[in-house]
Amino acid sequence: MAFYYGIYTYNGWSSVAGVTEEIKKPDKNILRSVILSLATLTVLFVMMNYAYLTAMSIPDFILSDAVAVDFGHEVFGRGKIIISIFVAMSLIGSSLSTVFYSSRLWFAAARNGQVAEFLSYIHKKRMTPTPAVIVEVGLALIFFLLGRSIVDLIKLIAYLIWIFNTLTMITVYVLRYRQPLANRPHKVLLVVPVLVATVYTVMTVVPLITQPPTRYIVSALLVLLGIVFYYPFVFRQRPAMSKVSDKLSRFIQDILHVEPQTAE
């Protein structure tokens, strides 16, 4: 679990690749943003933990349920609320960036016909993928209500992240083979996805061997649940299902003031 928590902290680096259309000069700025963000976070996290261990003993550090708050109490006394405010601001920023990134994934998948069409609709004035944002926030709330604690949520979601990240690395090879002449503004060296896929594969297999797999089975079932909706509404869409989908799309257009991206 130490690896899960540690790597989960840096997991936001992949969000940049999901919002390529929102980035100016992606061939240059994607690589810059990944390198600068990871380097900055690494320095900040090392400094932060050094500060914690300077103000707190190792036993207190290990037993603490909220290290940052206890650190604030040791250093600032009653002013520890400052730490809580900064933590809250960090969580809000992280949540907003996650919704921004994830909603674009829904949007792109819908535009390619891989999920319901209405998720590719954008707001008539704000030009944002409103349905995709609402779906993403709704799913986040469901997971929040089902989880007993933040630790449970990390254990549940982190395992899915490693699976999808592994598949993403494999996809690099698949696309290079099937579309060798495709335009790629940013072309990664093939040795990189090999190393990353190897690490992620280990992280997905080891827990199944060393720990009871109940939570991992739940994670897999959540993924398989998507087939229940994907098969009838997208892959094998029947005339009846098509009518339902059309009515749902029109209803969403009316209530959310959205329209297909290609509309004038």
C-alpha positions in Angstrom: 0.0 0.0 0.0 3.0 2.3 0.5 3.6 2.2 -3.3 -0.1 2.9 -3.9 -0.2 6.0 -1.7 3.1 7.3 -2.9 2.4 6.9 -6.7 -1.2 8.1 -6.2 0.2 11.4 -5.0 1.9 12.0 -8.3 -0.9 10.5 -10.5 -2.1 13.9 -11.8 0.7 14.0 -14.4 -1.3 11.9 -16.8 -4.1 14.5 -16.8 -2.2 16.7 -19.2 -2.5 14.1 -22.0 -6.2 14.1 -21.6 -6.7 17.8 -22.3 -4.4 18.1 -25.3 -7.1 20.0 -27.3 -7.1 22.7 -24.6 -3.3 23.2 -24.7 -1.5 25.6 -27.0 1.5 24.2 -28.8 1.0 20.7 -27.3 4.1 19.3 -29.0 6.2 21.5 -26.7 4.0 22.3 -23.7 2.9 18.8 -22.8 6.4 17.6 -22.1 7.3 20.8 -20.4 4.3 20.7 -18.1 4.9 17.0 -17.1 8.6 17.6 -16.4 8.1 20.9 -14.5 5.1 19.7 -12.5 6.8 16.4 -11.4 10.0 18.2 -10.5 8.2 20.9 -8.6 6.1 18.4 -6.7 9.1 16.2 -5.8 10.9 19.1 -4.3 7.9 20.3 -2.4 7.0 16.9 -1.0 10.6 16.3 0.1 10.7 19.7 1.8 7.3 19.1 3.4 8.3 15.7 4.9 11.6 17.2 6.1 9.6 19.9 7.9 7.3 17.3 9.4 10.1 15.2 10.7 11.9 18.3 12.1 8.9 19.4 14.2 7.5 15.9 15.1 9.1 12.7 16.4 9.0 9.6 14.2 6.5 7.8 16.5 4.2 10.8 16.4 4.6 11.0 12.6 3.6 7.4 12.2 0.7 7.4 14.6 -0.8 10.7 13.4 -4.1 10.6 11.6 -3.6 14.0 10.1 0.1 14.8 9.9 -0.3 18.3 8.4 -2.7 19.3 11.2 -0.5 17.9 14.0 2.5 19.7 12.4 0.5 22.9 12.4 -0.3 22.5 16.0 3.4 21.9 16.9 4.6 24.9 14.9 1.7 27.4 15.0 -0.2 26.4 18.0 -3.7 27.9 17.7 -2.8 29.1 14.2 -2.9 25.5 13.0 -6.2 26.4 11.2 -3.9 27.9 8.6 -2.7 24.4 7.6 -6.3 23.1 7.4 -7.2 26.0 5.1 -4.3 25.3 2.8 -5.2 21.6 2.8 -8.8 22.4 1.9 -7.6 24.7 -0.9 -5.3 22.0 -2.2 -8.2 19.5 -2.2 -10.5 21.9 -4.1 -7.8 22.5 -6.7 -7.2 18.8 -7.1 -10.9 18.1 -7.4 -11.4 20.8 -10.0 -8.5 19.6 -12.1 -9.6 16.0 -12.0 -13.2 16.9 -13.1 -11.7 19.1 -15.9 -9.6 16.2 -17.1 -12.1 13.4 -16.6 -15.0 15.2 -18.3 -12.8 15.7 -21.4 -12.3 11.9 -21.5 -16.1 11.4 -21.5 -16.4 14.1 -24.1 -13.8 12.6 -26.4 -15.2 9.1 -26.0 -18.7 10.2 -26.8 -17.5 12.1 -29.9 -15.9 8.9 -31.1 -19.1 7.0 -30.6 -17.8 4.9 -27.7 -20.3 6.2 -25.1 -23.7 7.9 -25.1 -23.8 10.7 -27.7 -25.1 13.4 -25.3 -21.8 13.3 -23.4 -20.2 15.0 -26.4 -22.6 18.0 -26.3 -21.3 21.4 -25.3 -23.0 24.4 -23.7 -24.2 26.9 -26.2 -22.6 29.9 -24.5 -19.8 28.6 -22.3 -18.6 26.0 -24.8 -17.9 23.5 -22.0 -19.0 19.8 -22.0 -21.7 20.3 -19.4 -23.2 16.8 -19.6 -19.8 15.2 -19.2 -19.0 17.3 -16.2 -22.3 16.5 -14.5 -21.8 12.7 -15.1 -18.2 12.9 -13.7 -19.3 14.8 -10.6 -22.2 12.4 -10.1 -20.0 9.4 -10.2 -17.6 11.0 -7.8 -20.4 11.6 -5.3 -21.6 8.0 -5.6 -18.1 6.7 -4.8 -17.8 9.2 -1.9 -21.1 8.0 -0.4 -20.1 4.3 -0.8 -16.7 4.7 0.7 -16.3 4.4 4.5 -13.1 6.6 4.4 -10.6 8.2 2.1 -8.3 5.2 2.6 -11.1 2.9 1.3 -11.6 5.1 -1.8 -7.9 5.1 -2.6 -7.7 1.4 -2.3 -10.7 1.0 -4.5 -9.8 3.5 -7.2 -6.0 3.2 -7.2 -6.3 -0.4 -8.4 -8.4 0.6 -11.3 -5.9 3.4 -12.1 -3.0 0.9 -12.4 -5.1 -1.3 -14.7 -6.1 1.5 -17.0 -2.6 3.0 -17.0 -1.2 -0.4 -18.0 -3.6 -0.7 -20.8 -2.8 2.9 -21.9 0.9 1.9 -22.2 0.0 -1.1 -24.2 -2.2 1.0 -26.5 0.9 3.0 -27.5 2.3 -0.1 -29.2 -1.0 -1.0 -30.7 -1.5 2.5 -32.3 2.1 2.6 -33.5 1.6 -0.7 -35.3 -1.9 0.0 -36.7 -1.3 3.7 -37.5 2.4 4.0 -38.2 2.0 7.2 -40.4 -0.4 9.0 -38.0 0.5 12.6 -37.1 2.0 12.6 -33.6 3.0 16.1 -32.3 4.5 14.4 -29.2 6.1 11.0 -29.9 7.3 9.1 -26.9 10.3 6.7 -27.0 9.0 3.1 -26.9 11.2 2.2 -24.0 9.2 4.5 -21.7 5.9 2.7 -22.0 7.7 -0.7 -21.6 9.1 0.4 -18.3 5.9 2.0 -17.1 3.8 -1.0 -18.2 6.1 -3.4 -16.3 5.8 -1.4 -13.1 2.1 -1.1 -13.3 1.7 -4.8 -14.2 3.6 -5.7 -11.0 1.4 -3.4 -9.0 -1.8 -5.0 -10.3 -0.7 -8.6 -9.9 1.1 -8.5 -6.5 -2.0 -7.4 -4.5 -4.0 -10.3 -5.9 -1.4 -12.7 -4.5 -0.5 -11.0 -1.2 -3.8 -9.6 -0.1 -7.5 -10.8 0.0 -8.8 -9.8 -3.4 -12.3 -8.6 -2.3 -11.8 -4.9 -3.0 -10.1 -5.7 -6.3 -13.0 -7.8 -7.4 -15.3 -4.9 -6.5 -13.1 -2.7 -8.7 -13.3 -5.1 -11.6 -17.1 -5.4 -11.2 -17.4 -1.6 -11.5 -15.6 -1.7 -14.8 -17.7 -4.7 -16.0 -20.8 -2.8 -15.0 -20.1 -0.4 -17.9 -20.8 -3.3 -20.3 -24.4 -3.3 -19.1 -24.8 0.1 -20.6 -22.3 0.0 -23.5 -23.6 -3.2 -25.2 -27.3 -2.2 -25.7 -26.9 1.5 -26.1 -23.7 1.7 -28.2 -22.2 -1.5 -29.5 -25.5 -3.3 -30.4 -27.9 -0.4 -30.6 -31.4 -1.7 -31.5 -34.1 0.6 -33.0 -35.9 0.7 -29.7 -32.7 1.7 -27.9 -31.9 4.2 -30.6 -35.3 5.9 -30.0 -34.7 6.0 -26.2 -31.2 7.5 -26.8 -32.6 10.1 -29.2 -35.3 11.1 -26.7 -32.7 11.3 -23.9 -30.4 13.4 -26.1 -33.2 15.9 -26.9 -34.2 16.1 -23.3 -30.7 16.9 -22.2 -30.3 19.5 -25.0 -33.4 21.3 -23.7 -32.7 21.2 -20.0 -29.0 21.9 -20.1 -28.9 24.3 -23.1 -26.3 22.2 -24.9 -25.8 21.1 -28.5 -23.5 18.9 -30.6 -20.1 20.3 -31.1 -20.5 20.5 -34.9 -23.5 22.7 -34.6 -23.1 26.3 -35.9 
